[in-house]
Amino acid sequence: MTKKMIPVGLSGRHVHLSQEDLEKLFGKGHELTVFKMLSQPGQYACEEKVDLVGPKKTIKGVRVLGPVRKETQVEILMSDGFILGINAPVTDSGGLDGTPGIRIVGPKGEVDIEKGVIVAGRHIHMSPRDAEEFGVEDGQRVKLRAGGKRGLVFENVLIRVSPSFALDCHLDLEEGNAAGLSNGDTLELITD
C-alpha cells in the first residue's frame, strides 16, 4: 500500500487585517505590500508589521498576511499567549466567536479588536482533485504521522477543500519544532 504524503508549511504568529483596520493602522487608502508569496495561491506575507499589546506584555514586529479579509484575525503561538497574558483558544481559522481581543498598534494608529485572537488549529489545504485522490472530504478530521527521531502523530487535523487551494498542511512553529520538521517536509496522512 502506498503512503499518502502531504507537504508541510510551518506558520508563525501573524495578523490578517480587514480593510478598515488596515487603514486605521497604516493610513487611509493604504494597500498591502507583498514581501513574499506563500504556499496558497493568492496568499502572501506583507512588508507591513504591527505590534500586539496584551495585558502583560507586547510582541513587536508581527507580520501582516494578505490579502485583506472581511474580519481581522490574530494568529499566535501557544507560548505567545503566556507572554501577552491572553488565553487564546485553539480553533479553526475564521472561528472567532468567543475568542479574546487585543490591541494592535501600527505606524499611523491603533485598533482594539474585541475578538479574533486564536491559536490556529492544524489543517490541510487541498483541491477537490487532491481530496478525491486521498479519499477524504472537506471538514473531515484526520491524523498525520511525522517520522524521524522526533516522530509523532498529529491528531484532529482538519481537511479544507477548495478549487483555489494547493496541497499543503499548516502546522504552527511549535508543533513543527516538536516533531523536528522544516517547511517542505512531508507527513503521512492517516484516515483510520
C-alpha positions as CSV (number, residue, x, y, z in Angstrom):
1,M,0.0,0.0,0.0
2,T,1.4,3.4,-1.0
3,K,1.7,6.0,1.8
4,K,-0.3,9.2,1.3
5,M,2.2,12.0,1.9
6,I,1.4,15.7,2.5
7,P,3.9,18.6,2.4
8,V,4.1,20.7,5.5
9,G,4.2,24.5,5.8
10,L,5.1,25.9,9.3
11,S,3.4,29.1,10.4
12,G,4.5,31.6,13.0
13,R,2.5,34.4,14.6
14,H,0.8,36.7,12.1
15,V,-2.1,39.1,11.6
16,H,-4.9,39.1,8.9
17,L,-6.4,42.6,8.7
18,S,-9.8,43.9,7.5
19,Q,-9.5,46.9,5.1
20,E,-10.9,49.2,7.8
21,D,-8.3,48.1,10.4
22,L,-5.5,48.3,7.8
23,E,-6.4,51.9,7.1
24,K,-6.5,52.7,10.8
25,L,-3.1,51.2,11.4
26,F,-1.3,52.3,8.2
27,G,-3.3,55.3,6.9
28,K,-6.3,56.0,4.6
29,G,-6.1,54.2,1.3
30,H,-3.1,52.1,2.3
31,E,-2.6,48.9,0.3
32,L,-0.6,45.9,1.5
33,T,2.9,45.4,0.0
34,V,3.9,41.9,-1.0
35,F,7.1,40.7,0.9
36,K,6.8,37.1,-0.5
37,M,4.2,34.7,-1.8
38,L,3.0,31.9,0.4
39,S,2.1,28.3,-0.4
40,Q,-1.6,29.0,-1.0
41,P,-2.4,30.7,-4.3
42,G,-3.0,34.5,-3.9
43,Q,-1.8,34.5,-0.2
44,Y,1.3,36.5,0.7
45,A,3.4,37.8,3.6
46,C,3.5,41.5,3.7
47,E,6.2,44.1,4.3
48,E,3.8,45.6,6.9
49,K,4.3,44.7,10.6
50,V,2.4,45.6,13.7
51,D,2.8,45.3,17.5
52,L,0.4,43.2,19.6
53,V,-0.3,44.7,23.0
54,G,-1.6,42.3,25.6
55,P,-2.4,42.7,29.3
56,K,1.1,41.5,30.3
57,K,3.5,42.4,27.5
58,T,3.9,43.5,23.9
59,I,5.1,41.4,21.0
60,K,6.7,43.8,18.4
61,G,7.1,43.4,14.6
62,V,4.3,40.8,13.9
63,R,4.0,40.3,10.2
64,V,0.7,41.0,8.4
65,L,-0.5,38.5,5.8
66,G,-2.5,39.4,2.7
67,P,-4.8,39.9,1.1
68,V,-7.2,41.8,3.4
69,R,-10.0,39.8,5.0
70,K,-13.6,40.5,6.0
71,E,-12.6,40.4,9.6
72,T,-9.3,41.0,11.5
73,Q,-7.8,37.8,12.9
74,V,-4.6,37.5,15.0
75,E,-2.9,34.0,15.0
76,I,-0.4,33.5,17.8
77,L,1.6,30.6,19.1
78,M,0.5,28.9,22.4
79,S,3.6,30.4,24.1
80,D,2.7,33.9,22.8
81,G,-0.4,33.7,24.9
82,F,1.6,33.4,28.1
83,I,3.8,36.4,27.0
84,L,0.8,38.6,26.1
85,G,-1.4,37.4,29.0
86,I,-4.1,36.2,26.7
87,N,-5.8,32.8,26.8
88,A,-6.3,32.2,23.1
89,P,-8.2,29.0,22.2
90,V,-7.0,26.5,19.6
91,T,-9.6,26.9,16.9
92,D,-10.1,26.7,13.2
93,S,-9.2,29.8,11.2
94,G,-12.3,32.1,11.0
95,G,-13.9,30.6,14.1
96,L,-13.6,33.8,16.1
97,D,-16.8,33.7,18.3
98,G,-15.8,33.6,22.0
99,T,-12.2,34.4,21.3
100,P,-10.3,37.2,23.2
101,G,-9.4,40.6,21.7
102,I,-6.2,42.5,21.7
103,R,-4.7,46.0,20.9
104,I,-2.9,46.1,17.5
105,V,-0.5,49.1,17.0
106,G,0.7,50.3,13.6
107,P,2.7,53.3,12.4
108,K,-0.4,55.5,11.9
109,G,-2.7,54.3,14.6
110,E,-4.1,51.5,16.7
111,V,-7.1,49.2,16.9
112,D,-8.7,47.4,19.8
113,I,-10.4,44.3,18.4
114,E,-13.0,42.7,20.7
115,K,-12.4,39.2,19.4
116,G,-10.1,37.4,17.0
117,V,-7.0,36.1,18.8
118,I,-6.6,32.4,18.2
119,V,-4.0,29.6,18.1
120,A,-4.8,28.2,14.7
121,G,-5.9,24.6,14.6
122,R,-3.8,22.3,12.4
123,H,-5.3,21.8,8.9
124,I,-4.6,20.6,5.4
125,H,-5.5,22.6,2.3
126,M,-6.3,20.6,-0.8
127,S,-8.1,20.8,-4.1
128,P,-11.1,18.6,-4.9
129,R,-8.8,16.5,-7.1
130,D,-6.4,16.0,-4.1
131,A,-9.3,15.2,-1.8
132,E,-10.5,12.5,-4.3
133,E,-7.0,11.1,-4.6
134,F,-6.5,10.9,-0.9
135,G,-10.1,9.6,-0.2
136,V,-11.1,12.5,2.2
137,E,-13.7,15.3,2.2
138,D,-14.0,18.8,3.3
139,G,-14.5,19.1,7.1
140,Q,-13.1,15.6,7.8
141,R,-10.6,15.2,10.7
142,V,-7.6,13.0,10.0
143,K,-4.2,12.2,11.6
144,L,-0.7,13.0,10.2
145,R,2.4,10.9,11.1
146,A,5.8,12.6,11.3
147,G,8.7,10.2,11.1
148,G,12.3,10.7,12.2
149,K,14.0,10.9,15.6
150,R,11.2,13.1,17.0
151,G,8.4,11.3,15.2
152,L,4.9,11.7,16.4
153,V,1.3,11.6,15.3
154,F,-0.8,14.8,15.0
155,E,-4.5,14.2,15.6
156,N,-7.6,16.3,14.9
157,V,-6.2,17.7,11.6
158,L,-9.0,19.4,9.6
159,I,-9.3,18.8,5.9
160,R,-10.2,22.0,4.0
161,V,-11.1,21.5,0.3
162,S,-11.4,24.3,-2.3
163,P,-10.6,24.6,-6.0
164,S,-8.3,27.6,-5.1
165,F,-6.2,25.5,-2.6
166,A,-2.8,24.0,-3.2
167,L,-1.9,20.8,-1.3
168,D,-0.2,21.8,2.0
169,C,-0.6,21.0,5.7
170,H,-0.3,24.0,8.0
171,L,1.2,23.5,11.5
172,D,2.4,26.2,13.7
173,L,6.1,26.5,14.5
174,E,5.8,25.0,18.0
175,E,4.1,21.9,16.6
176,G,6.7,21.7,13.8
177,N,9.6,22.1,16.3
178,A,8.1,19.3,18.5
179,A,8.5,16.9,15.6
180,G,11.7,18.3,14.2
181,L,10.0,19.5,11.0
182,S,11.0,22.0,8.4
183,N,9.0,23.7,5.6
184,G,8.6,21.2,2.7
185,D,9.0,18.1,4.8
186,T,6.2,15.5,4.3
187,L,3.8,13.9,6.7
188,E,1.9,10.6,6.2
189,L,-1.9,11.0,6.0
190,I,-3.8,8.5,8.2
191,T,-7.6,8.3,7.8
192,D,-8.5,5.3,10.0
